């Protein structure tokens, strides 16, 4: 979901690197280099070796919830030992602060907990890295599977980025033995960052000033594997318009128009409130009707379509933003040609809105 708010993308400020060989390994690993320390040639390491298998997701939803995956460490050495995972992500320079998140499932409690990530910029890319010790002794020829989640939240809850994005995430994972910090195996996976898609369907081409309302559908599709929360599913209309939505019981509810405080911007309405949700690989459709009062100026008027994720509570229509091309409705006087409201100027059923675009 690209942000469309004007202005330059936010730069990502690197945090101070943590001390210790673990953080160094993760940081160097992110830059494409492996740190080899002196103990690499010691006899103790000759019996320690491991292989890594990463079942990373093919995609995540931008500004959505993290997606679960696994990494399996197999101890190919001749004695039982513990290992750690050096994890790093590489994303586009437009990735905002808190744009990438990772979590691990606690083996004892079963609860998910966030993995603190160091961040910085390297070769024109944003790097996030961490070292994750695996708190289990793996027997020789044995394996252990670590449950992880990765996402591209594009900000924090109710504080989403207003101008930041990445097209993909390169996830690099390496297995190492604590004490030596020597990479034993490494896997890199590319994860696409996908968008949810708002649209309008079958918007009539004309409406009568002071006449009957026009009806159409506001569609929000989530083709991604991420669940979404803190969604603001919005419509923008003429100040003279009244917007209603049909509830599951068939009744119509009038929505309150909200201003973003910027002169000249159309007022908006929240079709499902300011904090709706949408599950992965699903679509929600809201039936809408819009009426225009008798004082509405004749001529074309716009219906805008956007969705906002993690909108701040005191700043309407902000957050991680995805707006698409809406529709244009011709406002006509009562009794004029094409004033039925439910048919277009050729007397045909209303056509779909123009193709949407980011």
NORZINOR-V428172 format. One record per run of one state. SS is the DSSP state (A for helix, B for strand, O for the rest). FROM is the first residue (numbers start at 1). TO is the last residue. Records with the same first field share a line. If there is no record, write none. Layout:
# NORZINOR-V428172
SS=FROM-TO + FROM-TO
This chain:
# NORZINOR-V428172
O=1-20 + 31-37 + 42-42 + 48-49 + 56-58 + 63-66 + 76-80 + 82-83 + 92-100 + 106-111 + 115-117 + 123-124 + 134-137 + 139-142 + 153-154 + 157-158 + 161-167 + 177-182 + 195-195 + 202-205 + 210-213 + 223-227 + 238-240 + 247-251 + 255-257 + 259-266 + 271-275 + 279-281 + 293-298 + 310-319 + 333-342 + 344-348 + 350-358
A=21-30 + 38-41 + 43-47
B=50-55 + 59-62 + 67-75 + 81-81 + 84-91 + 101-105 + 112-114 + 118-122 + 125-133 + 138-138 + 143-152 + 155-156 + 159-160 + 168-176 + 183-194 + 196-201 + 206-209 + 214-222 + 228-237 + 241-246 + 252-254 + 258-258 + 267-270 + 276-278 + 282-292 + 299-309 + 320-332 + 343-343 + 349-349
